[in-house]
Amino acid sequence: MKSIGRVSVLSTGSVRIRPEHVESTGSPMLWWLLTSRRWTGARPINVYVIEHERGVVLFDTGQDRHSITDPGYFPRGIVGWLYARLARFSIGADETLTARLGALGHAAEDVHTVVLSHLHQDHIGGLPELRGAQIIVSGQEWAQLDSRFAEVNGLLERHIRLPGLRWEPVTPAPVDDPSIAPFTESHDVFGDGTLVLLPTPGHTPGSLSLLLRQEGMPPLLFVGDLTYDVECLAAERVPGVGRRAGLLKSTREVLALKERLPDLVILAAHDPAAAGLLQRALDRSGAR
């Protein structure tokens, strides 16, 4: 019996970031954020849509269009200025999460479960549109909301702790499962083995990746911002945002999983190649 049907990707607009954001030069983040004069080309803000027998599952929720239409969306002062230095967004009126889901034949009310890779703004932007869903996040990530420098570290609490949302902080538990080695901790979202959360800290302390396994489909690994380019990932060239040691460790674990599962397709949040990688993988398997 197939638990998972169609798997799709949508994008809530696009973002331009600094080249040093994509690939670390070894300079501290604050240095390149203050001094960089270059921007990348437009990159997608990917949301992955999984049609599970329990209902629609989203991996991440994209960027809120209010972030470019509401002058009060971001913090004021130096913190707001740093946010503006970090990323430039372009989000059309037809690029909201609800509109993009509609193009796939879904209403926001159809979303049963949301898995958040982490709590940065371009992953939580669709939360106001998802009041009926269960929201899964790493317990360690959730705890960062109460840290003294949460806002400086990219966590905008007033856009996260919204009335009516049903949060489920989870902590991956130790498992003896050779099929996901070298990972030794995981969290099975529905208890059927099809959607398994793996801890991949580095970009943030509580970053999660989601492994999708379904007979007749290639295995898919949604990695959030562990990388911005799977070619960089393969070469162990890590992003410039996060803790380098953690990023390298998680990258190497993902690459070791890829060795175990040669057909594994690695899908990142802002990789321009991701949509094509997903399409080709599903076409080859006849799953789409």
C-alpha positions in Angstrom: 0.0 0.0 0.0 1.3 3.4 -0.9 1.3 6.0 1.9 2.7 8.7 -0.3 1.3 9.9 -3.7 2.6 13.0 -5.4 5.6 15.0 -4.3 6.0 18.5 -5.6 8.0 21.7 -5.0 6.7 25.2 -5.1 8.4 28.5 -4.5 7.1 31.5 -2.6 9.0 34.0 -4.7 12.8 34.4 -4.9 15.7 35.7 -2.8 19.1 37.1 -3.6 21.8 36.5 -1.0 25.5 37.2 -0.6 27.9 34.8 -2.4 29.6 34.3 1.0 26.2 33.1 2.3 26.1 30.3 -0.3 29.7 29.2 0.3 31.9 30.2 3.2 35.2 31.9 2.5 36.3 31.4 6.0 35.5 35.0 7.1 33.2 35.5 10.0 29.6 36.1 9.1 29.5 39.6 10.5 32.5 40.6 8.5 31.2 39.6 5.1 27.7 40.8 6.0 29.0 44.3 6.6 31.5 44.4 3.7 30.1 42.3 0.9 29.0 44.3 -2.2 27.8 41.5 -4.3 24.5 39.6 -4.5 23.8 36.2 -6.1 21.2 35.8 -8.8 17.6 35.0 -7.8 17.2 31.8 -5.9 14.0 30.0 -5.1 12.3 29.8 -1.7 11.3 26.2 -1.9 8.5 24.5 -0.1 8.1 20.8 -0.6 4.6 19.3 -0.8 4.1 15.7 0.0 0.7 14.0 -0.5 0.5 11.5 2.3 -2.5 9.3 3.1 -2.8 11.3 6.4 -3.1 14.5 4.4 -0.8 17.1 2.8 2.6 17.5 4.4 4.8 20.5 3.9 8.5 20.7 4.4 9.0 24.4 5.3 6.5 27.2 4.4 8.5 29.8 2.5 8.6 33.6 2.9 5.7 35.8 3.9 4.8 38.4 1.3 4.1 40.8 4.1 7.9 40.9 4.6 8.1 43.1 1.5 4.8 45.0 1.8 4.6 45.7 5.5 7.3 48.3 6.6 6.9 47.0 10.2 7.6 43.3 9.4 11.3 43.4 10.4 12.9 44.8 13.5 13.9 48.5 13.5 17.4 49.9 14.0 20.6 48.1 13.5 19.0 44.6 13.6 16.6 45.5 10.8 19.5 47.0 8.8 21.4 43.7 9.1 18.4 41.7 7.9 18.3 44.0 4.8 22.0 43.4 4.2 21.4 39.6 4.4 18.7 39.0 1.8 16.6 40.7 -0.9 13.2 39.2 -1.6 10.9 39.3 -4.5 7.4 37.9 -3.9 4.5 38.5 -6.3 0.8 38.6 -5.3 0.4 35.2 -6.9 3.4 33.8 -5.0 1.9 33.4 -1.5 1.8 29.9 -0.1 -1.9 29.7 -0.4 -1.8 30.8 -4.1 1.0 28.3 -4.9 -0.8 25.5 -3.2 -3.9 26.4 -5.1 -2.0 25.9 -8.4 -1.3 22.3 -7.3 -4.9 21.8 -6.5 -4.7 22.2 -2.7 -6.2 24.6 -0.3 -4.2 25.7 2.8 -6.9 23.9 4.9 -5.7 20.6 3.3 -2.4 20.8 5.0 -2.3 18.2 7.8 1.3 18.5 9.0 4.2 21.0 8.5 7.8 20.1 9.2 10.1 23.1 9.7 13.7 22.6 8.9 14.4 25.5 11.2 12.8 28.8 12.3 14.4 31.5 10.1 12.0 33.9 8.3 12.1 32.3 4.9 11.0 29.0 6.3 8.2 30.1 8.6 6.5 32.7 6.3 3.5 30.6 5.5 2.5 30.0 9.1 -0.3 32.6 9.2 -2.0 30.7 6.4 -1.8 27.3 8.1 -3.8 27.7 11.3 -5.2 24.1 11.1 -2.0 22.2 10.6 0.2 20.4 13.1 3.6 22.2 13.1 6.6 20.1 13.9 9.9 21.7 14.8 13.0 20.5 16.6 12.7 21.0 20.4 16.2 22.4 20.4 15.3 24.9 17.7 12.1 25.9 19.6 14.2 26.6 22.8 16.3 29.1 20.8 13.2 31.4 20.7 13.8 32.2 24.4 17.5 33.0 24.0 18.7 36.5 24.6 19.8 37.1 21.0 17.0 35.3 19.2 16.1 38.2 16.9 19.8 38.9 16.0 20.1 35.1 15.2 17.2 35.3 12.7 14.3 34.2 14.9 11.3 36.6 14.6 9.2 35.4 17.5 6.2 37.6 16.7 5.9 35.8 13.3 6.4 32.4 14.8 4.3 32.2 18.1 1.0 33.0 16.4 -2.4 32.5 18.0 -4.1 29.3 16.9 -1.1 27.3 15.7 -0.6 23.8 17.0 3.1 23.3 17.7 4.8 19.9 18.3 8.5 20.3 19.3 10.2 17.0 18.8 13.6 15.5 19.8 15.1 12.8 17.6 15.6 9.7 19.7 18.4 7.2 19.6 17.6 4.3 17.2 19.3 1.2 16.0 18.4 1.5 12.3 21.2 0.5 9.8 19.1 1.9 6.9 19.8 5.5 8.0 23.4 5.0 9.1 25.5 7.0 10.0 22.6 8.7 11.6 21.9 7.3 15.1 18.9 9.5 16.0 15.6 10.0 14.2 11.9 10.8 14.6 9.3 8.9 12.6 6.7 11.5 11.8 3.7 9.1 11.3 5.2 5.9 12.6 5.1 4.2 9.2 8.7 4.7 8.2 7.8 6.9 5.2 8.8 10.3 6.7 11.8 10.3 9.1 13.4 13.3 10.6 17.1 13.4 11.0 19.1 15.9 13.0 21.4 18.0 10.8 22.6 20.9 13.0 25.0 23.5 11.8 23.0 26.2 10.1 21.1 26.4 13.3 21.5 24.3 16.5 18.2 22.5 15.8 18.1 22.1 12.1 16.3 19.0 10.8 16.2 17.2 7.5 13.4 15.0 6.3 14.0 11.6 4.7 11.1 10.3 2.5 11.0 6.6 1.7 8.3 5.1 -0.4 8.3 1.9 -2.5 8.4 2.9 -6.2 10.0 6.3 -5.5 13.6 7.3 -5.1 14.5 8.2 -1.6 14.4 12.0 -1.1 16.2 14.0 1.6 15.0 17.5 2.2 17.9 19.4 3.9 16.7 23.0 4.4 19.7 25.3 4.5 22.4 22.7 5.2 23.5 23.6 1.7 22.4 26.0 -1.0 23.9 23.9 -3.9 24.2 20.2 -4.0 27.4 20.4 -5.9 28.9 22.4 -3.0 27.5 19.8 -0.6 29.2 17.0 -2.6 32.5 18.9 -2.3 32.0 19.6 1.4 32.0 23.3 0.7 29.7 24.7 3.4 27.6 27.8 3.7 28.8 31.0 5.4 25.8 31.1 7.9 26.0 28.8 10.9 28.7 26.9 12.8 31.3 25.5 10.4 32.1 22.4 12.5 28.4 21.5 12.7 27.8 22.1 9.0 30.8 19.9 8.1 29.7 17.1 10.4 26.1 17.1 9.1 27.3 17.4 5.5 29.5 14.4 5.9 26.7 12.4 7.5 24.4 13.2 4.6 27.1 12.2 2.1 27.6 8.9 4.0 23.9 8.3 3.8 24.1 9.0 0.0 26.8 6.4 -0.3 24.4 3.9 1.4 21.5 5.0 -0.8 23.0 5.8 -4.2 19.6 6.9 -5.6 19.1 9.4 -2.8 18.0 12.9 -4.1 19.1 15.8 -1.9 16.8 18.8 -2.1 17.7 22.1 -0.5 15.6 25.2 0.2 17.4 27.6 -2.1 19.1 25.4 -4.7 18.1 26.6 -8.2 18.6 23.0 -9.4 16.3 21.4 -6.8 13.0 21.5 -8.9 14.8 19.9 -11.8 16.5 17.2 -9.7 13.1 16.3 -8.2 11.3 16.2 -11.5 14.0 14.0 -13.2 14.2 11.6 -10.3 10.4 11.1 -10.2 10.2 10.8 -13.9 12.9 8.1 -14.0 11.0 6.1 -11.4 7.6 6.6 -13.0 6.4 8.1 -9.7 5.1 11.3 -11.2 
